[in-house]
């Protein structure tokens, strides 16, 4: 198996994207929009230990490594965007792919976490975006004609920006793709 956040935030999206690619390529202008996060900076992505098993006995694991796993899943989304873009360009596909940070959004997701996180959320609500504001960059990447030439890019607040990428990004993106194919058994 695999770690829950990594599966939900990344592997499920990887599989769905690959299953939909034939239909996207038939479209006049297919687009893939991967929702990542500035939380990608929290990652310690180790492709030989995607479940962070070497840290699972640490006393910090329940607190710290949940955030690390979140960061790992979000950097994986960005690496997926980079590798998918490379593969699409190699075959002259019309499909474009983007990753983005929607911002911290005021939703009810925090009702499912413990009291400490909920209190932190209440303190940060003044920094949060509304659901509509949070959706703006996703919609922008999905339909706006100006982003066509930025395939493979990362967006925040409807503008391109540089994410914090690991060393040897292209090699890591290609290897993550291969590992992901094995994990979802999709080749």
N, CA and C atoms as an extended XYZ file, in Angstrom:
561
Properties=species:S:1:pos:R:3:atomname:S:1:resname:S:1:resid:I:1 pbc="F F F"
N         0.799       -1.174        0.000 N   UNK     1
C         0.000        0.000        0.000 CA  UNK     1
C         0.858        1.261        0.000 C   UNK     1
N         0.209        2.353        0.199 N   UNK     2
C         0.892        3.633        0.224 CA  UNK     2
C         0.231        4.542        1.235 C   UNK     2
N         0.968        5.548        1.630 N   UNK     3
C         0.518        6.510        2.631 CA  UNK     3
C        -0.731        7.230        2.112 C   UNK     3
N        -1.699        7.455        3.011 N   UNK     4
C        -3.014        7.975        2.640 CA  UNK     4
C        -2.964        9.311        1.895 C   UNK     4
N        -2.250       10.308        2.435 N   UNK     5
C        -2.212       11.622        1.776 CA  UNK     5
C        -1.576       11.525        0.395 C   UNK     5
N        -0.528       10.719        0.289 N   UNK     6
C         0.148       10.548       -1.001 CA  UNK     6
C        -0.810        9.901       -2.005 C   UNK     6
N        -1.580        8.929       -1.550 N   UNK     7
C        -2.541        8.277       -2.428 CA  UNK     7
C        -3.671        9.193       -2.859 C   UNK     7
N        -4.230        9.926       -1.902 N   UNK     8
C        -5.379       10.788       -2.194 CA  UNK     8
C        -4.954       12.042       -2.960 C   UNK     8
N        -3.899       12.701       -2.503 N   UNK     9
C        -3.495       13.980       -3.095 CA  UNK     9
C        -2.699       13.837       -4.386 C   UNK     9
N        -2.112       12.656       -4.616 N   UNK    10
C        -1.285       12.519       -5.812 CA  UNK    10
C        -1.631       11.296       -6.664 C   UNK    10
N        -1.512       10.092       -6.112 N   UNK    11
C        -1.656        8.894       -6.942 CA  UNK    11
C        -3.025        8.793       -7.614 C   UNK    11
N        -4.077        9.141       -6.904 N   UNK    12
C        -5.404        9.123       -7.520 CA  UNK    12
C        -5.495       10.065       -8.703 C   UNK    12
N        -4.888       11.225       -8.568 N   UNK    13
C        -4.878       12.211       -9.657 CA  UNK    13
C        -4.016       11.729      -10.825 C   UNK    13
N        -2.888       11.113      -10.493 N   UNK    14
C        -2.005       10.550      -11.522 CA  UNK    14
C        -2.778        9.528      -12.354 C   UNK    14
N        -3.455        8.606      -11.678 N   UNK    15
C        -4.210        7.572      -12.380 CA  UNK    15
C        -5.340        8.169      -13.208 C   UNK    15
N        -6.130        9.043      -12.611 N   UNK    16
C        -7.249        9.651      -13.331 CA  UNK    16
C        -6.766       10.409      -14.573 C   UNK    16
N        -5.703       11.167      -14.423 N   UNK    17
C        -5.157       11.910      -15.568 CA  UNK    17
C        -4.779       10.966      -16.696 C   UNK    17
N        -4.087        9.889      -16.355 N   UNK    18
C        -3.669        8.948      -17.393 CA  UNK    18
C        -4.846        8.233      -18.037 C   UNK    18
N        -5.893        7.967      -17.268 N   UNK    19
C        -7.080        7.339      -17.840 CA  UNK    19
C        -7.836        8.295      -18.765 C   UNK    19
N        -7.784        9.595      -18.466 N   UNK    20
C        -8.508       10.592      -19.268 CA  UNK    20
C        -7.702       11.129      -20.454 C   UNK    20
N        -6.402       10.858      -20.494 N   UNK    21
C        -5.558       11.434      -21.549 CA  UNK    21
C        -6.060       11.154      -22.968 C   UNK    21
N        -6.505        9.939      -23.295 N   UNK    22
C        -7.001        9.741      -24.672 CA  UNK    22
C        -8.131       10.702      -25.042 C   UNK    22
N        -9.064       10.922      -24.118 N   UNK    23
C       -10.169       11.851      -24.396 CA  UNK    23
C        -9.671       13.294      -24.457 C   UNK    23
N        -8.736       13.648      -23.585 N   UNK    24
C        -8.182       15.002      -23.608 CA  UNK    24
C        -7.464       15.276      -24.922 C   UNK    24
N        -6.783       14.266      -25.449 N   UNK    25
C        -6.047       14.459      -26.699 CA  UNK    25
C        -6.981       14.570      -27.904 C   UNK    25
N        -8.175       14.048      -27.782 N   UNK    26
C        -9.158       14.198      -28.857 CA  UNK    26
C        -9.816       15.575      -28.833 C   UNK    26
N        -9.768       16.236      -27.698 N   UNK    27
C       -10.385       17.561      -27.570 CA  UNK    27
C        -9.584       18.591      -28.359 C   UNK    27
N       -10.252       19.670      -28.705 N   UNK    28
C        -9.585       20.745      -29.438 CA  UNK    28
C        -8.453       21.363      -28.615 C   UNK    28
N        -8.701       21.540      -27.319 N   UNK    29
C        -7.679       22.124      -26.453 CA  UNK    29
C        -7.825       21.544      -25.044 C   UNK    29
N        -7.371       20.301      -24.867 N   UNK    30
C        -7.457       19.641      -23.574 CA  UNK    30
C        -6.472       20.245      -22.571 C   UNK    30
N        -6.902       20.325      -21.331 N   UNK    31
C        -6.031       20.857      -20.275 CA  UNK    31
C        -6.133       19.992      -19.028 C   UNK    31
N        -4.991       19.840      -18.368 N   UNK    32
C        -4.917       19.161      -17.081 CA  UNK    32
C        -4.505       20.206      -16.062 C   UNK    32
N        -5.268       20.322      -14.989 N   UNK    33
C        -4.965       21.291      -13.941 CA  UNK    33
C        -4.743       20.514      -12.638 C   UNK    33
N        -3.497       20.497      -12.172 N   UNK    34
C        -3.133       19.803      -10.937 CA  UNK    34
C        -3.091       20.802       -9.784 C   UNK    34
N        -3.916       20.555       -8.780 N   UNK    35
C        -3.931       21.431       -7.617 CA  UNK    35
C        -2.848       20.970       -6.641 C   UNK    35
N        -1.844       21.784       -6.505 N   UNK    36
C        -0.746       21.528       -5.582 CA  UNK    36
C        -0.926       22.492       -4.413 C   UNK    36
N         0.164       23.012       -3.901 N   UNK    37
C         0.093       23.931       -2.769 CA  UNK    37
C         1.481       24.512       -2.540 C   UNK    37
N         1.522       25.672       -1.899 N   UNK    38
C         2.819       26.179       -1.451 CA  UNK    38
C         3.377       25.255       -0.373 C   UNK    38
N         2.517       24.399        0.163 N   UNK    39
C         2.956       23.376        1.108 CA  UNK    39
C         3.918       22.385        0.491 C   UNK    39
N         4.118       22.462       -0.828 N   UNK    40
C         5.107       21.582       -1.471 CA  UNK    40
C         6.503       21.823       -0.902 C   UNK    40
N         6.692       22.987       -0.305 N   UNK    41
C         8.001       23.321        0.276 CA  UNK    41
C         8.307       22.493        1.519 C   UNK    41
N         7.311       21.864        2.107 N   UNK    42
C         7.500       21.064        3.317 CA  UNK    42
C         8.045       19.667        3.007 C   UNK    42
N         8.246       19.356        1.756 N   UNK    43
C         8.576       17.990        1.374 CA  UNK    43
C         9.999       17.572        1.726 C   UNK    43
N        10.133       16.275        1.949 N   UNK    44
C        11.439       15.602        2.001 CA  UNK    44
C        11.303       14.359        1.124 C   UNK    44
N        10.780       14.552       -0.073 N   UNK    45
C        10.424       13.446       -0.964 CA  UNK    45
C        11.620       12.541       -1.214 C   UNK    45
N        11.501       11.323       -0.749 N   UNK    46
C        12.508       10.284       -0.948 CA  UNK    46
C        11.829        9.199       -1.777 C   UNK    46
N        12.227        9.070       -3.024 N   UNK    47
C        11.562        8.129       -3.917 CA  UNK    47
C        11.790        6.669       -3.513 C   UNK    47
N        12.739        6.447       -2.634 N   UNK    48
C        12.959        5.090       -2.122 CA  UNK    48
C        12.177        4.828       -0.841 C   UNK    48
N        11.481        5.825       -0.328 N   UNK    49
C        10.698        5.693        0.906 CA  UNK    49
C         9.500        6.640        0.851 C   UNK    49
N         8.617        6.413       -0.120 N   UNK    50
C         7.470        7.303       -0.307 CA  UNK    50
C         6.514        7.302        0.880 C   UNK    50
N         6.534        6.255        1.686 N   UNK    51
C         5.655        6.183        2.850 CA  UNK    51
C         6.302        6.728        4.113 C   UNK    51
N         7.510        7.278        3.996 N   UNK    52
C         8.250        7.806        5.153 CA  UNK    52
C         8.361        6.759        6.271 C   UNK    52
N         8.529        5.511        5.889 N   UNK    53
C         8.600        4.437        6.877 CA  UNK    53
C         9.807        4.567        7.797 C   UNK    53
N        10.886        5.114        7.286 N   UNK    54
C        12.071        5.219        8.144 CA  UNK    54
C        11.860        6.203        9.297 C   UNK    54
N        10.819        7.032        9.201 N   UNK    55
C        10.520        7.988       10.264 CA  UNK    55
C         9.328        7.567       11.126 C   UNK    55
N         8.670        6.478       10.767 N   UNK    56
C         7.390        6.143       11.412 CA  UNK    56
C         7.504        5.834       12.904 C   UNK    56
N         8.683        5.498       13.401 N   UNK    57
C         8.843        5.238       14.832 CA  UNK    57
C         9.248        6.486       15.614 C   UNK    57
N         9.422        7.585       14.928 N   UNK    58
C         9.805        8.831       15.581 CA  UNK    58
C         8.642        9.377       16.407 C   UNK    58
N         8.960        9.964       17.553 N   UNK    59
C         7.910       10.598       18.364 CA  UNK    59
C         7.303       11.796       17.645 C   UNK    59
N         8.048       12.366       16.707 N   UNK    60
C         7.540       13.515       15.957 CA  UNK    60
C         6.608       13.108       14.820 C   UNK    60
N         6.585       11.834       14.478 N   UNK    61
C         5.832       11.395       13.306 CA  UNK    61
C         4.382       11.879       13.283 C   UNK    61
N         3.620       11.698       14.372 N   UNK    62
C         2.203       12.109       14.300 CA  UNK    62
C         2.005       13.592       14.024 C   UNK    62
N         2.937       14.420       14.417 N   UNK    63
C         2.788       15.863       14.231 CA  UNK    63
C         3.505       16.318       12.960 C   UNK    63
N         4.806       16.143       12.943 N   UNK    64
C         5.646       16.688       11.884 CA  UNK    64
C         5.458       15.974       10.555 C   UNK    64
N         5.474       14.645       10.552 N   UNK    65
C         5.500       13.938        9.280 CA  UNK    65
C         4.171       13.923        8.549 C   UNK    65
N         3.079       14.244        9.223 N   UNK    66
C         1.828       14.427        8.496 CA  UNK    66
C         1.964       15.631        7.561 C   UNK    66
N         2.610       16.673        8.039 N   UNK    67
C         2.839       17.857        7.199 CA  UNK    67
C         3.850       17.558        6.107 C   UNK    67
N         4.879       16.760        6.444 N   UNK    68
C         5.877       16.370        5.442 CA  UNK    68
C         5.200       15.546        4.345 C   UNK    68
N         4.348       14.613        4.733 N   UNK    69
C         3.656       13.801        3.737 CA  UNK    69
C         2.734       14.663        2.874 C   UNK    69
N         2.124       15.658        3.472 N   UNK    70
C         1.325       16.605        2.696 CA  UNK    70
C         2.239       17.288        1.669 C   UNK    70
N         3.380       17.785        2.135 N   UNK    71
C         4.343       18.422        1.228 CA  UNK    71
C         4.815       17.471        0.147 C   UNK    71
N         5.061       16.217        0.509 N   UNK    72
C         5.491       15.216       -0.478 CA  UNK    72
C         4.428       15.029       -1.558 C   UNK    72
N         3.162       14.964       -1.140 N   UNK    73
C         2.093       14.768       -2.123 CA  UNK    73
C         1.970       15.977       -3.045 C   UNK    73
N         2.239       17.153       -2.521 N   UNK    74
C         2.101       18.367       -3.326 CA  UNK    74
C         3.290       18.595       -4.260 C   UNK    74
N         4.506       18.231       -3.823 N   UNK    75
C         5.647       18.313       -4.753 CA  UNK    75
C         5.480       17.244       -5.826 C   UNK    75
N         4.886       16.104       -5.462 N   UNK    76
C         4.635       15.056       -6.456 CA  UNK    76
C         3.704       15.571       -7.548 C   UNK    76
N         2.703       16.380       -7.183 N   UNK    77
C         1.807       16.966       -8.185 CA  UNK    77
C         2.585       17.863       -9.151 C   UNK    77
N         3.528       18.627       -8.614 N   UNK    78
C         4.328       19.513       -9.473 CA  UNK    78
C         5.251       18.697      -10.371 C   UNK    78
N         5.894       17.671       -9.818 N   UNK    79
C         6.768       16.806      -10.622 CA  UNK    79
C         5.954       16.083      -11.695 C   UNK    79
N         4.752       15.674      -11.357 N   UNK    80
C         3.855       15.046      -12.338 CA  UNK    80
C         3.550       16.023      -13.471 C   UNK    80
N         3.288       17.266      -13.132 N   UNK    81
C         3.013       18.290      -14.145 CA  UNK    81
C         4.200       18.454      -15.080 C   UNK    81
N         5.395       18.506      -14.522 N   UNK    82
C         6.617       18.675      -15.319 CA  UNK    82
C         6.825       17.483      -16.255 C   UNK    82
N         6.705       16.275      -15.715 N   UNK    83
C         6.933       15.078      -16.528 CA  UNK    83
C         5.839       14.882      -17.571 C   UNK    83
N         4.582       15.106      -17.185 N   UNK    84
C         3.495       14.979      -18.153 CA  UNK    84
C         3.669       15.990      -19.279 C   UNK    84
N         4.037       17.209      -18.948 N   UNK    85
C         4.270       18.222      -19.977 CA  UNK    85
C         5.375       17.770      -20.933 C   UNK    85
N         6.459       17.240      -20.391 N   UNK    86
C         7.568       16.760      -21.231 CA  UNK    86
C         7.088       15.665      -22.183 C   UNK    86
N         6.345       14.702      -21.659 N   UNK    87
C         5.848       13.597      -22.485 CA  UNK    87
C         4.858       14.083      -23.547 C   UNK    87
N         4.023       15.028      -23.195 N   UNK    88
C         3.066       15.566      -24.160 CA  UNK    88
C         3.770       16.341      -25.267 C   UNK    88
N         4.775       17.128      -24.904 N   UNK    89
C         5.522       17.901      -25.905 CA  UNK    89
C         6.298       16.969      -26.844 C   UNK    89
N         6.836       15.869      -26.323 N   UNK    90
C         7.587       14.919      -27.147 CA  UNK    90
C         6.727       14.312      -28.240 C   UNK    90
N         5.436       14.199      -27.999 N   UNK    91
C         4.557       13.626      -29.028 CA  UNK    91
C         3.661       14.684      -29.676 C   UNK    91
N         4.054       15.936      -29.551 N   UNK    92
C         3.348       17.045      -30.190 CA  UNK    92
C         1.861       17.084      -29.855 C   UNK    92
N         1.540       16.777      -28.614 N   UNK    93
C         0.154       16.804      -28.170 CA  UNK    93
C        -0.313       18.254      -28.001 C   UNK    93
N        -1.609       18.464      -28.223 N   UNK    94
C        -2.206       19.783      -27.997 CA  UNK    94
C        -2.592       19.981      -26.536 C   UNK    94
N        -2.556       18.917      -25.738 N   UNK    95
C        -2.956       18.995      -24.338 CA  UNK    95
C        -1.933       19.820      -23.564 C   UNK    95
N        -2.424       20.685      -22.702 N   UNK    96
C        -1.576       21.512      -21.845 CA  UNK    96
C        -1.799       21.099      -20.394 C   UNK    96
N        -0.775       21.296      -19.568 N   UNK    97
C        -0.866       20.868      -18.171 CA  UNK    97
C        -0.280       21.943      -17.262 C   UNK    97
N        -0.941       22.171      -16.142 N   UNK    98
C        -0.551       23.223      -15.205 CA  UNK    98
C        -0.666       22.710      -13.770 C   UNK    98
N         0.152       23.266      -12.898 N   UNK    99
C         0.032       23.030      -11.454 CA  UNK    99
C        -0.227       24.387      -10.812 C   UNK    99
N        -0.878       24.368       -9.651 N   UNK   100
C        -1.188       25.650       -9.037 CA  UNK   100
C        -1.326       25.534       -7.523 C   UNK   100
N        -1.219       26.678       -6.898 N   UNK   101
C        -1.502       26.845       -5.479 CA  UNK   101
C        -2.777       27.670       -5.395 C   UNK   101
N        -3.869       27.098       -4.835 N   UNK   102
C        -5.116       27.855       -4.785 CA  UNK   102
C        -5.169       28.865       -3.647 C   UNK   102
N        -4.284       28.732       -2.678 N   UNK   103
C        -4.318       29.578       -1.491 CA  UNK   103
C        -4.960       28.814       -0.345 C   UNK   103
N        -4.871       29.383        0.839 N   UNK   104
C        -5.541       28.789        1.990 CA  UNK   104
C        -6.997       29.215        1.925 C   UNK   104
N        -7.874       28.231        1.845 N   UNK   105
C        -9.274       28.505        1.557 CA  UNK   105
C       -10.128       28.202        2.771 C   UNK   105
N       -11.061       29.068        3.035 N   UNK   106
C       -11.970       28.924        4.160 CA  UNK   106
C       -13.046       27.885        3.819 C   UNK   106
N       -12.771       26.626        4.182 N   UNK   107
C       -13.731       25.540        3.969 CA  UNK   107
C       -13.987       24.860        5.311 C   UNK   107
N       -14.801       23.838        5.294 N   UNK   108
C       -15.095       23.114        6.526 CA  UNK   108
C       -14.181       21.902        6.737 C   UNK   108
N       -13.114       21.788        5.985 N   UNK   109
C       -12.215       20.639        6.134 CA  UNK   109
C       -11.612       20.541        7.527 C   UNK   109
N       -11.422       21.660        8.186 N   UNK   110
C       -10.786       21.627        9.500 CA  UNK   110
C       -11.683       21.009       10.581 C   UNK   110
N       -12.935       20.762       10.264 N   UNK   111
C       -13.798       20.117       11.248 CA  UNK   111
C       -13.368       18.681       11.521 C   UNK   111
N       -12.529       18.122       10.650 N   UNK   112
C       -12.115       16.729       10.789 CA  UNK   112
C       -10.752       16.570       11.465 C   UNK   112
N       -10.144       17.645       11.907 N   UNK   113
C        -8.829       17.555       12.542 CA  UNK   113
C        -8.935       17.864       14.026 C   UNK   113
N        -7.841       17.639       14.739 N   UNK   114
C        -7.905       17.818       16.200 CA  UNK   114
C        -8.021       19.291       16.596 C   UNK   114
N        -8.248       19.507       17.863 N   UNK   115
C        -8.533       20.837       18.409 CA  UNK   115
C        -7.400       21.821       18.148 C   UNK   115
N        -6.152       21.379       18.244 N   UNK   116
C        -5.010       22.288       18.029 CA  UNK   116
C        -5.029       22.833       16.612 C   UNK   116
N        -5.222       21.965       15.631 N   UNK   117
C        -5.272       22.423       14.242 CA  UNK   117
C        -6.491       23.312       14.009 C   UNK   117
N        -7.607       22.969       14.637 N   UNK   118
C        -8.820       23.760       14.481 CA  UNK   118
C        -8.617       25.163       15.044 C   UNK   118
N        -7.976       25.271       16.204 N   UNK   119
C        -7.701       26.592       16.787 CA  UNK   119
C        -6.748       27.390       15.901 C   UNK   119
N        -5.732       26.704       15.368 N   UNK   120
C        -4.807       27.373       14.450 CA  UNK   120
C        -5.574       27.896       13.239 C   UNK   120
N        -6.506       27.105       12.751 N   UNK   121
C        -7.327       27.499       11.613 CA  UNK   121
C        -8.137       28.761       11.932 C   UNK   121
N        -8.743       28.776       13.119 N   UNK   122
C        -9.521       29.952       13.511 CA  UNK   122
C        -8.655       31.205       13.552 C   UNK   122
N        -7.427       31.063       14.027 N   UNK   123
C        -6.519       32.205       14.077 CA  UNK   123
C        -6.122       32.684       12.687 C   UNK   123
N        -6.088       31.755       11.742 N   UNK   124
C        -5.642       32.110       10.391 CA  UNK   124
C        -6.776       32.481        9.439 C   UNK   124
N        -8.014       32.442        9.907 N   UNK   125
C        -9.131       32.697        9.001 CA  UNK   125
C        -9.065       34.061        8.317 C   UNK   125
N        -8.455       35.015        8.968 N   UNK   126
C        -8.360       36.337        8.330 CA  UNK   126
C        -7.406       36.327        7.138 C   UNK   126
N        -6.594       35.291        7.008 N   UNK   127
C        -5.682       35.159        5.865 CA  UNK   127
C        -6.278       34.305        4.753 C   UNK   127
N        -7.408       33.670        5.026 N   UNK   128
C        -7.995       32.718        4.085 CA  UNK   128
C        -8.745       33.408        2.950 C   UNK   128
N        -8.822       32.672        1.856 N   UNK   129
C        -9.634       33.102        0.724 CA  UNK   129
C       -11.005       32.454        0.839 C   UNK   129
N       -11.969       33.054        0.179 N   UNK   130
C       -13.280       32.416        0.062 CA  UNK   130
C       -13.137       31.253       -0.924 C   UNK   130
N       -14.136       30.404       -0.974 N   UNK   131
C       -14.109       29.287       -1.922 CA  UNK   131
C       -14.008       29.827       -3.351 C   UNK   131
N       -14.745       30.880       -3.657 N   UNK   132
C       -14.706       31.460       -5.001 CA  UNK   132
C       -13.319       32.005       -5.330 C   UNK   132
N       -12.698       32.704       -4.382 N   UNK   133
C       -11.351       33.223       -4.610 CA  UNK   133
C       -10.361       32.072       -4.775 C   UNK   133
N       -10.536       31.029       -3.990 N   UNK   134
C        -9.651       29.873       -4.076 CA  UNK   134
C        -9.772       29.132       -5.393 C   UNK   134
N       -10.947       29.152       -5.979 N   UNK   135
C       -11.168       28.468       -7.260 CA  UNK   135
C       -10.665       29.281       -8.451 C   UNK   135
N       -10.406       30.554       -8.268 N   UNK   136
C       -10.071       31.448       -9.392 CA  UNK   136
C        -8.870       30.970      -10.204 C   UNK   136
N        -7.799       30.555       -9.564 N   UNK   137
C        -6.603       30.148      -10.309 CA  UNK   137
C        -6.846       28.839      -11.047 C   UNK   137
N        -7.616       27.926      -10.448 N   UNK   138
C        -7.949       26.670      -11.133 CA  UNK   138
C        -8.751       26.956      -12.405 C   UNK   138
N        -9.749       27.813      -12.283 N   UNK   139
C       -10.565       28.159      -13.445 CA  UNK   139
C        -9.718       28.893      -14.481 C   UNK   139
N        -8.874       29.799      -14.022 N   UNK   140
C        -7.980       30.542      -14.919 CA  UNK   140
C        -7.134       29.579      -15.747 C   UNK   140
N        -6.502       28.612      -15.086 N   UNK   141
C        -5.657       27.649      -15.804 CA  UNK   141
C        -6.474       26.744      -16.728 C   UNK   141
N        -7.707       26.476      -16.357 N   UNK   142
C        -8.545       25.586      -17.153 CA  UNK   142
C        -9.082       26.231      -18.426 C   UNK   142
N        -9.315       27.543      -18.412 N   UNK   143
C       -10.006       28.141      -19.572 CA  UNK   143
C        -9.354       29.377      -20.187 C   UNK   143
N        -8.472       30.058      -19.473 N   UNK   144
C        -7.979       31.330      -20.015 CA  UNK   144
C        -6.992       31.105      -21.163 C   UNK   144
N        -7.187       31.809      -22.284 N   UNK   145
C        -6.304       31.608      -23.438 CA  UNK   145
C        -4.851       32.043      -23.193 C   UNK   145
N        -4.611       32.936      -22.259 N   UNK   146
C        -3.254       33.460      -22.054 CA  UNK   146
C        -2.285       32.435      -21.457 C   UNK   146
N        -2.786       31.350      -20.895 N   UNK   147
C        -1.877       30.385      -20.256 CA  UNK   147
C        -1.378       29.311      -21.209 C   UNK   147
N        -1.868       29.309      -22.422 N   UNK   148
C        -1.527       28.250      -23.383 CA  UNK   148
C        -0.018       28.036      -23.506 C   UNK   148
N         0.749       29.078      -23.511 N   UNK   149
C         2.202       28.967      -23.701 CA  UNK   149
C         2.962       28.682      -22.413 C   UNK   149
N         2.253       28.454      -21.328 N   UNK   150
C         2.905       28.195      -20.030 CA  UNK   150
C         2.676       26.762      -19.557 C   UNK   150
N         2.451       25.855      -20.495 N   UNK   151
C         2.234       24.460      -20.134 CA  UNK   151
C         3.435       23.947      -19.347 C   UNK   151
N         3.151       23.220      -18.278 N   UNK   152
C         4.206       22.745      -17.386 CA  UNK   152
C         4.494       23.720      -16.265 C   UNK   152
N         3.819       24.865      -16.276 N   UNK   153
C         4.091       25.919      -15.303 CA  UNK   153
C         3.310       25.770      -14.013 C   UNK   153
N         3.710       26.590      -13.046 N   UNK   154
C         3.092       26.633      -11.720 CA  UNK   154
C         2.476       28.008      -11.536 C   UNK   154
N         1.241       28.053      -11.038 N   UNK   155
C         0.507       29.304      -10.905 CA  UNK   155
C         0.061       29.541       -9.468 C   UNK   155
N         0.001       30.810       -9.111 N   UNK   156
C        -0.543       31.251       -7.836 CA  UNK   156
C        -1.217       32.598       -8.104 C   UNK   156
N        -2.417       32.788       -7.622 N   UNK   157
C        -3.164       34.032       -7.831 CA  UNK   157
C        -3.214       34.438       -9.309 C   UNK   157
N        -3.463       33.458      -10.168 N   UNK   158
C        -3.611       33.663      -11.617 CA  UNK   158
C        -2.354       34.203      -12.281 C   UNK   158
N        -1.198       33.944      -11.687 N   UNK   159
C         0.090       34.362      -12.264 CA  UNK   159
C         1.077       33.212      -12.166 C   UNK   159
N         1.997       33.156      -13.131 N   UNK   160
C         3.029       32.124      -13.047 CA  UNK   160
C         4.017       32.479      -11.942 C   UNK   160
N         4.568       31.449      -11.349 N   UNK   161
C         5.620       31.637      -10.354 CA  UNK   161
C         6.493       30.394      -10.351 C   UNK   161
N         7.658       30.515       -9.762 N   UNK   162
C         8.566       29.373       -9.679 CA  UNK   162
C         8.351       28.638       -8.363 C   UNK   162
N         8.012       27.352       -8.454 N   UNK   163
C         7.909       26.579       -7.212 CA  UNK   163
C         9.308       26.236       -6.706 C   UNK   163
N         9.392       25.804       -5.473 N   UNK   164
C        10.663       25.346       -4.914 CA  UNK   164
C        10.838       23.901       -5.349 C   UNK   164
N        11.791       23.667       -6.248 N   UNK   165
C        11.961       22.343       -6.832 CA  UNK   165
C        13.178       21.626       -6.264 C   UNK   165
N        13.117       20.289       -6.243 N   UNK   166
C        14.268       19.521       -5.755 CA  UNK   166
C        15.412       19.530       -6.768 C   UNK   166
N        16.595       19.202       -6.284 N   UNK   167
C        17.716       19.034       -7.211 CA  UNK   167
C        17.381       17.903       -8.172 C   UNK   167
N        17.946       17.990       -9.362 N   UNK   168
C        17.713       16.967      -10.393 CA  UNK   168
C        16.217       16.760      -10.630 C   UNK   168
N        15.525       17.860      -10.788 N   UNK   169
C        14.068       17.843      -10.930 CA  UNK   169
C        13.606       16.922      -12.049 C   UNK   169
N        14.174       17.054      -13.239 N   UNK   170
C        13.704       16.261      -14.375 CA  UNK   170
C        13.907       14.766      -14.151 C   UNK   170
N        15.042       14.396      -13.571 N   UNK   171
C        15.292       12.980      -13.291 CA  UNK   171
C        14.326       12.467      -12.223 C   UNK   171
N        14.100       13.275      -11.212 N   UNK   172
C        13.189       12.889      -10.140 CA  UNK   172
C        11.757       12.772      -10.674 C   UNK   172
N        11.362       13.681      -11.548 N   UNK   173
C        10.019       13.641      -12.135 CA  UNK   173
C         9.834       12.378      -12.968 C   UNK   173
N        10.848       12.024      -13.771 N   UNK   174
C        10.765       10.817      -14.605 CA  UNK   174
C        10.695        9.561      -13.735 C   UNK   174
N        11.497        9.510      -12.686 N   UNK   175
C        11.492        8.333      -11.802 CA  UNK   175
C        10.180        8.234      -11.036 C   UNK   175
N         9.660        9.370      -10.559 N   UNK   176
C         8.377        9.358       -9.865 CA  UNK   176
C         7.284        8.829      -10.791 C   UNK   176
N         7.322        9.202      -12.051 N   UNK   177
C         6.342        8.720      -13.026 CA  UNK   177
C         6.394        7.191      -13.101 C   UNK   177
N         7.596        6.645      -13.231 N   UNK   178
C         7.757        5.189      -13.329 CA  UNK   178
C         7.252        4.489      -12.066 C   UNK   178
N         7.604        5.020      -10.904 N   UNK   179
C         7.149        4.450       -9.632 CA  UNK   179
C         5.629        4.532       -9.539 C   UNK   179
N         5.078        5.665       -9.956 N   UNK   180
C         3.620        5.865       -9.897 CA  UNK   180
C         2.906        4.871      -10.795 C   UNK   180
N         3.442        4.635      -11.978 N   UNK   181
C         2.848        3.639      -12.870 CA  UNK   181
C         2.819        2.259      -12.207 C   UNK   181
N         3.902        1.903      -11.538 N   UNK   182
C         3.928        0.621      -10.842 CA  UNK   182
C         2.921        0.589       -9.704 C   UNK   182
N         2.836        1.672       -8.938 N   UNK   183
C         1.918        1.703       -7.800 CA  UNK   183
C         0.460        1.608       -8.209 C   UNK   183
N         0.114        2.209       -9.339 N   UNK   184
C        -1.279        2.129       -9.804 CA  UNK   184
C        -1.448        1.084      -10.899 C   UNK   184
N        -0.340        0.406      -11.224 N   UNK   185
C        -0.327       -0.651      -12.247 CA  UNK   185
C        -0.925       -0.183      -13.562 C   UNK   185
N        -0.469        1.002      -13.992 N   UNK   186
C        -0.985        1.632      -15.215 CA  UNK   186
C         0.182        1.886      -16.157 C   UNK   186
N         0.332        1.050      -17.177 N   UNK   187
C         1.407        1.246      -18.167 CA  UNK   187
C         0.857        1.251      -19.559 C   UNK   187
